Structure formats: structure tokens, C-alpha cells
């Protein structure tokens, strides 16, 4: 009514109100009435914004790869951005131009520029495996870009969602990968078989080593038994020699004892003989008749008669006649 309008913005929008070519008010989340015929309103969103990018690059081996991802940024200096791009809105809050899309294009260009040198230094396979490296390169390049700083925006994060080769090259790589996987599978089978053969060899070797060890132990046992037997025989021989020496010593001692005993007995016999000789010496020169007379049986009548008859017999040549009556003999024989 009468060209007076009312407009309202949320807290995440920075608003600048120009009237008659002069800045009347600015700030976040403003709401106000304005005259439509001489007013210009600039609305810049302050929240984070996502920019999708997609571009192609050539690798060191002249293969084309496509890089797809997302850049998240926020506006840190809305007034500086408003000086470079048109963010004016109509009475309904709709942007009058598409300058906001220029931010997307400039961020994409900066991302591609930052990535170009890196991709050209990599081979196709290296590039396909370098998503994280590409992310860091893009983020570093955008943060250092003077063109981005002039826009008054700040990149928050960079995410590379895909790094792909051309469809033909992907099929070739898939075939190569399949062949490589098949070779790895064959190698794995070979390795398993080789491992099994190696384990079997180790088992056989272990068994042989065990047998050798057993035989060695058996040999040691036999040698030990022979050594023990030899020592036993040697000890038995030594014991026998000791017994023989003991027997010889005992016999020598017995011989010495017997010799001493015989010598003592001889000395005793000599002593007895000496005593007997000495005691019989007085009788040595005596006549036997005298000895018989002084003997223990010298007073025996029968003995005396017998001696008398013996003397008669010895002197028979001197006797002319001898009469012995039977009564005399009977009396002599019966005499007590």
C-alpha cells in the first residue's frame, strides 16, 4: 500500500538495506518496512553451504580420470561478498540474479587448479588410490587462494567421494584385476600346496631326527652298559686281585706263623731233649740189670725171677745141670 512493503529474514541471513543509494541498516535476522521504489535489499546466507564439484584430469600416463566431491564453506565477511556478487532480493525474498552460483563455479575451478599438478604427477592406478591425498590438496589450495579470500568465504571441509577412470579403462582395470586376483588365487593354492609339502617334509625330517636321536640314545645306552660292564669286570678283577693278595698275605703270615711255631716246638723239643738227656745222663753208663733193679718194678719177685732166668739163659754154656721142678714154676706163676 502506497509502495510500502514489509520483509523479514531469519537469524542465519545477513541483511543490508539500501535506500536512495545509501546503506540504511545492516545486520542478521532483520525485519523492517521499506519503500519499494527506492530500496535495494541484499540478503546473504551465513550458514554453511555445500558445493558439489565434478571435473576431469589427465594422469602422468595420459589417462583421464574423473574427480567428484563436495566442498563445504561458510561466509565470514558478508559485506565483502556483497561488494563482489549480487545477492539482492525482491519483495518476496527471492534472489534477482544467479551470482550465488558463481561461488560454486569459482570453488570448482580452484579445486581443479589445485588438483591438476598432483594428478599429472601420478599414474592412473596411483590417482585412483589417492582420494585422501586429493582431498588434502584441494583444501590446502582453496584456503591459500586469494580469489576465494576476496569473496569473504572460508572453506570448512573437502570430501572427495569418487575418483574414477573412463568406462573402457575401468573394464580394462577390472580385467587386469580379475587376472591379478586369479594369479593371486593360483599363487595362494600353490603356496598352500607348497606349505603342505614343506610341512610334510618337516614332519618327515622331524621323524628322522627323532629316529636318529633315539638311535643315538640307544648307542649311548649300549656304550654306557658296556662301560658299566667293563668297570664291573675291572672292579671284580681288582677285588679278586685284592682277595688273592689278601690270601697270599694270609698264607705268608700263616707260613711265618707255622715257621715260628715249628721253631718254637723245635726249641721246646730241644729243651725237652736236653732235659731228658740231662736227666738220663747218670743212667747212661749203668748196666741194664742195675737199671731194672732200681726201677719202679725192681722189687717185683716175678720180675726178679724173670731176670734170673734170663741171666741163666745167657750163661747156659756155663751151666752143666739145672733142675726146675714143676711145683716151683707153678708157685712162681701163681704167686701174687
C-alpha positions in Angstrom: 0.0 0.0 0.0 1.4 3.3 -1.1 4.6 1.3 -2.1 5.4 0.4 1.5 6.5 -3.3 1.9 7.4 -5.4 4.9 10.1 -8.0 4.8 11.6 -10.4 7.4 14.7 -12.6 7.4 15.9 -15.4 9.7 18.9 -15.2 12.0 21.1 -17.0 9.6 20.8 -14.3 7.0 22.9 -11.1 6.9 20.8 -8.2 5.5 21.8 -4.9 4.1 19.1 -2.2 3.3 20.0 0.4 0.8 17.6 3.4 0.2 18.3 6.1 -2.3 21.8 4.6 -2.8 22.7 4.8 0.8 23.1 2.0 3.4 20.3 2.4 5.9 20.6 -0.6 8.1 22.5 -4.0 8.2 22.6 -7.0 10.4 21.4 -10.6 11.0 17.8 -11.6 11.1 16.4 -8.1 10.4 12.7 -7.3 9.7 11.5 -3.9 8.6 9.3 -1.8 6.4 10.7 -0.1 3.3 9.7 1.9 0.3 9.9 -0.4 -2.7 10.6 2.3 -5.3 13.9 3.5 -3.9 15.1 0.5 -1.8 17.5 -2.3 -2.6 17.9 -5.3 -0.2 20.9 -7.6 0.0 20.5 -11.0 1.8 23.5 -13.2 2.3 23.1 -16.6 3.9 25.6 -17.1 6.7 25.1 -20.8 7.3 27.3 -23.5 5.8 26.8 -24.3 2.1 27.7 -27.4 0.2 29.1 -27.2 -3.3 29.2 -30.3 -5.5 32.1 -30.5 -7.9 33.0 -32.8 -10.8 35.9 -32.4 -13.2 38.3 -34.5 -15.3 42.1 -34.5 -15.2 44.8 -36.3 -17.2 47.3 -38.5 -15.3 51.0 -38.9 -15.9 50.4 -41.9 -18.2 47.8 -39.8 -20.3 44.7 -41.5 -18.9 41.6 -39.5 -18.0 40.2 -39.7 -14.5 37.1 -38.0 -13.1 37.1 -36.5 -9.6 33.8 -36.0 -7.8 33.2 -34.5 -4.4 31.9 -31.8 -2.2 33.2 -28.5 -0.7 31.5 -27.1 2.4 32.1 -23.4 3.1 30.7 -20.5 5.1 30.5 -16.7 4.6 32.8 -15.0 7.1 32.6 -11.4 5.5 29.2 -10.8 4.0 29.9 -7.2 3.2 33.0 -8.1 1.2 31.0 -10.8 -0.7 28.2 -8.3 -1.4 30.7 -6.0 -3.0 31.7 -8.7 -5.5 28.5 -10.6 -6.2 24.9 -9.6 -6.4 22.8 -11.1 -3.6 19.9 -8.6 -3.9 16.3 -10.0 -3.4 12.9 -8.9 -4.4 9.9 -8.2 -2.1 9.4 -12.0 -1.7 12.9 -12.6 -0.7 13.9 -14.3 -4.0 17.3 -13.6 -5.5 17.2 -11.4 -8.5 20.4 -12.9 -10.1 22.2 -16.2 -10.1 25.5 -14.8 -8.8 25.4 -17.3 -5.9 26.1 -20.0 -8.5 29.4 -18.2 -9.3 30.7 -19.2 -5.9 30.2 -22.9 -6.9 32.0 -22.4 -10.2 34.9 -20.5 -8.6 35.3 -23.1 -5.9 35.2 -25.9 -8.5 37.8 -24.0 -10.6 40.1 -23.5 -7.6 39.7 -27.2 -6.7 40.6 -28.3 -10.2 43.5 -25.9 -10.4 44.9 -27.2 -7.0 44.5 -30.8 -8.1 45.8 -30.5 -11.7 49.5 -30.6 -10.8 49.0 -33.5 -8.4 47.1 -35.7 -10.8 49.6 -35.0 -13.6 52.3 -36.4 -11.4 50.5 -39.7 -10.7 49.9 -42.7 -12.8 46.3 -43.9 -13.4 46.5 -46.6 -10.6 48.1 -44.1 -8.2 45.5 -41.5 -8.9 42.6 -43.9 -8.4 44.1 -44.7 -4.9 44.8 -41.1 -3.9 41.4 -39.8 -2.9 42.6 -38.7 0.6 45.6 -37.0 -0.9 43.5 -35.2 -3.4 41.2 -34.0 -0.6 44.1 -32.5 1.3 45.5 -30.9 -1.8 42.1 -29.3 -2.7 41.6 -28.0 0.8 45.1 -26.5 1.0 44.7 -24.9 -2.4 41.3 -23.3 -1.6 42.5 -22.0 1.7 45.5 -20.4 0.1 43.6 -19.0 -2.9 43.5 -15.2 -3.0 40.4 -15.3 -5.2 38.5 -17.2 -2.5 39.7 -14.9 0.2 38.4 -11.9 -1.7 35.0 -13.4 -1.8 34.9 -13.3 2.0 34.2 -17.1 2.3 36.1 -19.8 4.2 36.2 -23.5 3.2 35.2 -25.8 6.1 35.8 -29.2 4.6 36.5 -31.0 1.4 35.3 -34.5 0.6 36.3 -36.5 -2.5 33.5 -39.0 -3.0 34.8 -40.7 -6.1 37.9 -41.0 -8.3 37.1 -42.9 -11.5 38.7 -43.8 -14.8 36.8 -43.9 -18.1 34.4 -46.8 -18.5 36.7 -48.5 -21.1 39.7 -48.2 -18.8 37.6 -49.4 -15.8 36.8 -52.5 -17.7 40.4 -53.0 -18.6 41.4 -52.5 -15.0 38.7 -54.9 -13.9 40.0 -57.5 -16.3 43.6 -56.8 -15.1 42.4 -57.0 -11.5 40.5 -60.2 -12.2 43.6 -61.7 -13.7 45.7 -60.5 -10.8 43.2 -61.9 -8.4 43.2 -65.2 -10.3 47.0 -65.2 -10.2 46.9 -64.5 -6.5 44.4 -67.3 -6.1 46.7 -69.6 -8.0 49.6 -68.4 -6.0 47.7 -69.0 -2.9 46.9 -72.5 -4.0 50.5 -73.1 -4.9 51.6 -71.6 -1.6 49.2 -73.8 0.3 50.4 -76.9 -1.6 54.0 -75.8 -1.1 53.3 -75.2 2.5 51.7 -78.6 2.9 54.7 -80.2 1.1 57.1 -78.2 3.3 55.2 -79.2 6.4 55.3 -82.9 5.3 59.0 -82.5 4.7 59.4 -81.0 8.1 57.4 -83.8 9.7 59.5 -86.5 7.9 62.6 -84.6 8.9 61.4 -84.4 12.4 60.6 -88.2 12.4 64.1 -88.9 11.0 65.7 -86.6 13.5 63.7 -88.4 16.2 64.8 -91.8 15.0 68.4 -90.5 14.8 68.1 -89.2 18.3 66.6 -92.5 19.5 69.4 -94.5 17.9 72.0 -92.1 19.3 70.4 -92.5 22.8 70.4 -96.3 22.3 74.0 -96.1 21.2 74.8 -94.1 24.3 72.9 -96.6 26.5 74.8 -99.5 24.9 78.1 -97.7 25.4 77.1 -96.9 28.9 76.2 -100.5 29.6 79.5 -101.7 28.1 81.3 -99.1 30.1 79.5 -100.2 33.2 80.2 -103.9 32.4 83.8 -103.1 31.8 84.0 -101.2 35.1 82.2 -104.1 36.8 84.7 -106.6 35.4 87.6 -104.3 36.3 86.2 -103.9 39.8 85.7 -107.7 40.1 89.2 -108.3 38.8 90.6 -105.7 41.3 88.5 -107.4 44.0 89.8 -110.8 43.0 93.4 -109.5 43.0 92.8 -108.0 46.4 91.4 -111.3 47.6 94.4 -113.1 46.1 96.8 -110.6 47.7 94.9 -111.0 51.0 95.1 -114.8 50.7 98.8 -114.6 49.8 99.4 -112.3 52.7 97.4 -114.6 54.9 99.4 -117.6 53.7 102.6 -115.7 54.1 101.5 -114.9 57.6 100.4 -118.5 58.2 103.7 -119.7 56.8 105.6 -117.3 59.1 103.4 -118.4 62.0 104.0 -122.1 61.2 107.7 -121.4 60.9 107.7 -119.6 64.2 105.5 -122.3 65.7 107.8 -125.1 64.4 110.8 -123.2 65.6 109.2 -122.9 69.0 108.2 -126.5 69.0 111.8 -127.5 67.9 113.2 -125.3 70.7 110.7 -126.9 73.1 111.7 -130.4 71.8 115.4 -129.5 72.1 114.7 -128.2 75.6 112.9 -131.4 76.5 115.5 -133.5 74.8 118.2 -131.6 76.7 116.3 -132.1 80.0 115.8 -135.8 79.2 119.4 -136.2 78.2 120.5 -134.4 81.2 118.2 -136.5 83.5 119.3 -139.8 81.8 122.9 -138.9 81.7 123.6 -140.6 85.1 122.0 -143.8 83.9 123.8 -143.9 80.6 126.8 -145.8 81.9 124.7 -148.1 84.1 124.1 -151.8 83.3 120.6 -152.6 82.4 120.3 -155.0 85.2 121.1 -152.3 87.6 118.6 -150.1 86.0 115.9 -152.8 86.2 116.7 -153.3 89.8 116.4 -149.7 90.7 113.4 -149.2 88.5 109.8 -149.0 89.7 109.4 -152.7 89.3 112.7 -153.5 90.8 111.2 -155.1 94.0 108.8 -157.4 92.0 109.6 -161.1 92.7 108.3 -162.2 89.3 110.4 -159.6 87.5 113.5 -160.6 89.5 112.9 -164.3 88.8 112.4 -163.5 85.1 115.7 -161.6 85.1 117.3 -164.5 86.9 116.1 -167.0 84.3 117.3 -164.6 81.6 120.7 -164.4 83.1 120.7 -168.2 83.4 119.8 -168.4 79.7 122.7 -166.0 78.8 125.1 -168.2 80.7 123.7 -171.5 79.7 127.1 -172.7 78.3 128.5 -172.4 81.8 125.7 -174.4 83.4 126.1 -178.1 83.5 122.9 -179.2 85.1 119.7 -177.2 86.0 116.7 -178.7 87.6 113.5 -176.8 87.8 110.5 -178.6 89.3 107.0 -178.1 88.1 105.9 -177.1 91.5 108.4 -174.3 91.5 107.1 -173.0 88.2 103.6 -173.3 89.4 104.3 -171.5 92.6 106.1 -168.8 90.6 103.2 -168.3 88.1 100.5 -168.4 90.8 102.4 -166.1 93.2 100.6 -162.9 93.7 
